[in-house]
Structure formats: C-alpha cells, structure tokens
Amino acid sequence: MSGHPWVFGNELGDSEGTCEPGDIVELYSSNGSFIGKGYINPASQIRIRLLTRIKSENIDAAFFHKRIKEAWEYRRHIGYVENCRLIFGEGDMMPALIIDKFNDYFVIQTLALGIERWKDAIVAAIKDIFNPKGIYERNDVPVRELEGMVQQKGFLSEPFDTNIIINENGLKFHVDIENGQKTGYFLDQQDNRRAIQHIAKGADVLEAFCYTGTFSLHAAHYGAKSVLGLDISESAVATARNNAILNGYEDICKFEAMNAFDALRQWGKEGKKYDVVMLDPPAFTKTRENIDKAVTGYKEINLRGMKLTKPGGFLVTASCTNLVSPELFLDTIRMAAKDAHRTLRQVCWQTQASDHPILWNVPATQYLKFLIIQVM
Ligand code: SAH
C-alpha cells in the first residue's frame, strides 16, 4: 500500500450516492481511477480511512479474519509469540484498531466509528484464531469522542479475572487489564528493556516514570545493586512493588509514589548520584501547538537526569510523543547536555518493538524514541 491511508474532509470533491457515518465507501481520484476502500465519518476531521487499495477486496467479516490472521503470522515470523501488539492500527493497515495479546488474553481498542462497527467481527475472528481465555475492551479513550462515540470498557467474552501475569524476558509481571494504563501494559518497550542488560550490572539505578516497574525489574534481573523507581500513580507503584515480590527482587527494587519532576529537581540540588538513570515519561503533547512545551519538558527532565548521573554513568531516556520526531528528540538531548556541561557517548538508539510495525508511507507509525547514552 503506498500513500497515506487518511483522507481529510477538505481533500474530497464530489460524491455519488448516500452513506451513513461509519459506512464503507470507495475513493476515486479526480480522473476517475480507483484509490481504495475505507470507512467514512463526516463527524471526524479524518473523513475517510482506507482499509484496502484492492478494488475486488470486500470489506466484510472474512476480511477482518484474514487481516488478523496475517498480522498474527507476521508477529510469529519476526519472533513475537506470547505477548505482542497483534494489530497496530495504521501499521497493520487497520486504521484506529489496536489489539494487544497478553498470552491467552486480548485487549481491544476501536478508536474510530468505522472500525467500531466491525467489533463483533473482530471479536469473532480472535475467538476463532486463538481460542482465547478472555477478551476485554479498553475504549476508555478520549479520542473516541472526536468520532462521536462514548468512552467505554468491559468484557467482550465471558467475564474473567482481569488481573493476569505475563512473562517477558525471563521475568513475570502483573498486568491489570481493567484498570491499568492504556491496555494495561506497555509492550512497545519490551525489546528496549533488554537493552539495559550490560549497563545495569552492579549499578545503583534510578528510574523515573516507572509505571509498574518493568525497567526497574529488568535492571535488578541484570544485576543492579539497588533500584529506586518513582511514579506519580499510587496504584502503579503498588503493582511495581508486587512485581518486585513476584520476581524475588523486593530487597533490591524499591518504589515510591511521587512527582518525578520534583524529585529530579530536588535530588539534583542535593547532589545525589546514580550509575544509571532511566526516564520514560508519558506523552507530553498530542497537539502541534504544544510541541515547544513538550520539548521544554524533555529538556528539563533529561538535564536533571544527566545531573543525577555519575560521570561515566548512563542515561536511559525515551519519548513516546508522536509529534516529537527522532531528530527533534536528539536535538533536545543535545541541548540538555550542553546546559549540563556534559559530554555524551551514544550506546543505543532505537524505536518501538517491531510488533508495532513502522510503515514508511505513514510516518506517525514511528513514535517511540529510545536512547541510551553514556554521560561523561
Ligand atoms: N516505563 C514504563 C511506562 C511508563 S508510562 C513501562 O515500560 O512500563 C509513564 C508513567 O509516568 C505512567 O506510569 C504515569 O503514571 C507516570 N507519570 C506521569 N506523570 C508523572 C509525574 N509527574 N511524576 C511521576 N510519574 C509520572
């Protein structure tokens, strides 16, 4: 599929026939050639999102079954089996659909009206392909309101215990499917967590924005001497503590509920130092108007993070803000280093795990930036 799958209202010319919001429509260029088929929503700025460029392909339950099966085969082919993002929206040519697979459990988000309409077919396909233990809907996402839909969450299968345990890189993690953030767990960092293997050994580690402590637990697993994880969410910290116990690292990993901005600032002033500092904050903006603010936020926490890093220690830093490009993120880190009077040596520079496919014709599918630098 070449070209971008979104069509904005102001790009559209004449239309033939009538349609209801969410219907499948065909799109033609001004010279009459077929472009693709997708779903329409007049209430949304993104008027049409294309699902296929093949004219003979019908959009029906069988189409979704085939696409989900193909996505699963692709994940298996590139080595993601137990847990994976099974469908990554545009990255799988399934705009606005997210499906996370946590072993036998599935979490779904249908974030546009046109895909919501196919929810039953999608659930039926998951049941047929995977025979899952449970399927849950995490549509408690504000973006649904832009599509004229309500936020909601609940079971799409027989009810099940939504507190599950998953395996990752030889560790176990509690995942709260019902009340955790987003779909409950950040699968996009699953490969990046392994990237700290060598720098964590024997280290005193600080992790800010730790959520359920996944990077912290990896640090302990790879031989860290001590790990302190901070998150503003009490429930995330409670789960992080449980994750430490689950893996037998409760003596090494400690977690505190606090505002990481305050802690980084205060502890920097106090002259605290760590061998490894890790930062994985939430997205700082979703709108272009606030990119500057987001950059200021990244600069601040990375500057503080560098100050807390011993000379020769390592900063592990990430950004999931879609509108902050990889180049802009690196520039921001460079500015922080300049202000902190520190020299940087790049250890590792990567993106999201490959079960979140990056399509070169849809730049926004690359959103995660992940950097490890030695701070000299
Ligand atoms: N690294 C984690 C994901 C972090 S998501 C993982 O891989 O699982 C970002 C986290 O930042 C969320 O858990 C959120 O609760 C937390 N957060 C948001 N604002 C914060 C603040 N001001 N101080 C500390 N934590 C904050």
Residues whose N, C-alpha, C, O or C-beta is under 5 A from the ligand:
A	BS01	SAH	F186 Q189 F209 C210 Y211 T212 T214 L230 D231 I232 S233 A236 M258 N259 A260 F261 D280 P281 P282
